[in-house]
């Protein structure tokens, strides 16, 4: 019987040459994610919230001590918002505004006192306390490139999947989807990602790997073709938006007759400027 070992070795080394390495076993090793990246995701989770209104649920992100940004279609027609933080604390909000031209909305939290029952609190709280919201860093879409890696955090299909995270890439820049959803929501300046997105993710943040929020997820036409509103829409307007809430000059109206704030429409109960 012939010794077949030389032939076997020849085949193995031949394959190794084609692959550029003789250590075939290396091809079977799956590397764990970079620990620095996974730590970054844990930090990002702290600034993402679940939003619940009587008719829907969505996601949002903290951009101020009392300020949360989400998608405009998540605040339209809503009376009250129950907000759940990553630490499972719950707070209530009753005021929101939105951009008339784009799918971006803001919620203001007047009272940060946690609504959880005492028995639901962790030992370190023991009773009533104010919730401390964790701010997330914002950045421009101008700094990113096609196929740059991103991750998305939100609550797909509701609170049951609270703060789930998925990864993907920037799949398109300067996409005009207004013909699909209408001009009112301003999707003509969207960018797209191939990270998984589902109902309940709306309003949640899209991060680049450095932990900076580049946009707000607003929808899509497949689970991996997701439209995102860039942070550039409000990046330099946050102080002005805070001032609108802090002025406390709003009253409930049936319709908005006048818009003195350059494109922002008070949406919670169609609030209008007090006369």
N, C-alpha and C positions, 0 to 999 in steps of 0.2 A: 504493500500500500504506500502510495506516495505521501511524503510529508507536505501538508498543505499550509503549514504555518508561514513559510516565506510569502506565499500568495496573499494570505490574510494581511500580513504586515504591509505588503506592497499596496493593497487596497486602502488600508487605514492611512498610511502616510501620503498616498496620492490624494485622498479626500482632504487631508490636513493641508496639503500644499495649495489646493484650490481655495480653501477657506481662509488661507493666510495665517493659519496657526495649526500646530500639531496637537494642541490641547483641546480635543473635541469636547471633553466634558464641560469646558467653559461655556459652550453654547447652551447648556442646560441650566446654568446658574441664573436665577432671577434676582436681581439686586433689589434691596429694600429702598424705599424712598429716602432721599436725603433727610437726615434728622432735623437739620435746620429748616427745611421746607415744611415738614410736618409740624414743627413747633410754630412756624409762622401761621399755618392754617388754624391751629388752636388759638392763637392770638386773634385772628380775624373773626373767629366764631363769636367772640365776646361782643362784637359790635353789630351783629345781625339779629333781627327780631322777627317774630311771627306776628302778623296783623290779622285780627278777626273782626269783621263787621257782621250785622245780621244776615246778609245775603251772600257773603263770600269770605275767603281767606287769601292772604297774600304774604309777601315778605317785605322787609325794609331794612335800612341801615342807619345807624346813628351818625349824625354829622354835627351835632351840637349837644350841649348839656340837656336841652329840652326839645331838640329838633331831630326829626326822622324824615328821611327821604324815601319815596317809593314811586310806583308808577301812577300816573294820573288816573288811569281807569280803575285803580284800587281805592281812590278816595271819592270819586264821583258818586253823588247820591247817598253817601254814608252819613248816618247820624252820630254814631259812636264807634270808637275803636278800642278793642281790648288788645293790649300789646304784651307779648311774652318775651322776656329777655333770655339769653342763653343760660343764665342761672336759674331759670324757671320762675322768676319773679314776674308778677303781672301788674300792669298799670293801665289806667284808662285815659283816653284823650277824646276831646270833643271838638277840636278845631283843626281845619286843614285848608290849604290853598293849593292851587295847581296852575301850571303854565298853560295859557290858552292855546299856544301853538305847538306844544310838544307833550309827549306822554311822560310827564314828570310831575309829581305832587309832593307836598310837604305836610307833615303832621306835627303839631305843637302839643307838648305834654305840659299842662298847667300844674298838675299835682303829681309828684313823683312818689307819693306814698304807696307802698306795696299793698295790693289788694288780697294777697293770699291769706287764708286763715292761719291763725297762729300755729296750729298743728302741722301746717304745710311748710313752715319755715325751718331753715337749717338751725342747728344748735347755736351758731354764732350770732343769730339775729334774735331769736326767742320771742319776738313780738313785732309790733308795728315799727316800720322803718322806711326811710326813703331809699329808692332804688338809684344806684349810681350807674348811669349809662356810659358805655365805653365808646369813645369816638374812633372812627376809622379814617385813615388818611386818603385823600382824594388826589387824583392826577389827571392830566390831559391825555386824550386819545392821540394827540399829535406825537407823543413820545413812543408809541408802539408801532410794531411792524407786522406785516402779514405772516401768519404761521407762528407768531409768538405765543408761548404757552400761557394759559389762563386757568383759573379755577372759579367755580360758581358756588355760592352758598345760599340756601333757601329752604323752603318747606314745600316740596312737591307733593301735591294732593293733600295738603293740609298739615295740621300740627302733628299728626301721627308720624310724619317724617321730618320733624322739626330740625332745622339746621343740618341738612344733608349736604355733602360736598361732592362735586364732580369736577373732572379736569377736561381740558380741551385746548383749542387753539383759536387765534383770531383767523377766521376764514374769509372775511371780506371787510373792506373799508369803504366808507362813503357810499353805502347802499341806499337806493331810493325805493322804498317799499310803499310809498304813499298811494300808488295805484291799487294796492291790495287792501289797504285798511282805511283809505281816505286821507285827505289833507289835514284834517283837524288834529290828528295826533302827531304830526311832524316826523313821521318815519322816513322822510326823505333824506335824513342825515344819519341814519342808523349805521352801526357796524354789526357784523355777525360773528358768532362763535359756533363751534361744533360741539361744545360741551352739552351734555344732556340737560334739557329744560322741560318742565311740565307745568300744568296748571297748579298754582300755589307758589311757583318760583317768581311770579311777576312782582316787580319792585325790589327784588334782591340784588345784591352787588355782584359784579364781575371783576375779579382781581387779576392783575398780572402777578407773576411768581414772587415779586418783591413785596407783595402784600398791599399794594396800592390799588384802590378802587378806580377803575377806568370807565365804568358805566353801570347803568341800571337795566336789568333784564326786563323786557316788556312783552315778549311773545315770540311766536315763530310759526312756521308752516310744517315743521316736522320736529321730532324730539331732538334732532341734532342740527337744525338750521334755525338758530335762535337770534332774534333781533335785540339790539342793545342801544339804549340812549346814552350818548357820551356825557361824562361829567362836565365837559366844557360848557354845557348849557346853563349850568348854575355855579360853576367853580368860583366865579368872582362875585356872585350875588348873594352869598349866604348871610353877610352882615345886613344887607338890605332886607332879606326875607325875615330874619330875626326881628328887625325893627318893625316890620308890618305886624307881627304878632304882639310885640311888646307895647306898641302904641295903644292897643286895647281900644280901638275906635270903631269897632264893628258892631253891627246889629243884624239880626236875622231879617232877610228880605225874601220876597218871592222870586225876584230876578235881579240880576246885576244891571244897573242902568249906566254906570260910568266906571271906567277902568283907569284910575290915575297912576297906576304903578307899572306902566311899561310892559304889559303882557301878562301879568299875573292876575288870575281871577280867583277871588275867595270862593272856595267850593263847598266847604262844609256848610250845609243848609243854605247854600248860595248866599253866604255872608256878603254884605256890601259896606261901603264906607259910611260911617255914621254922619248924618247931616246936622 
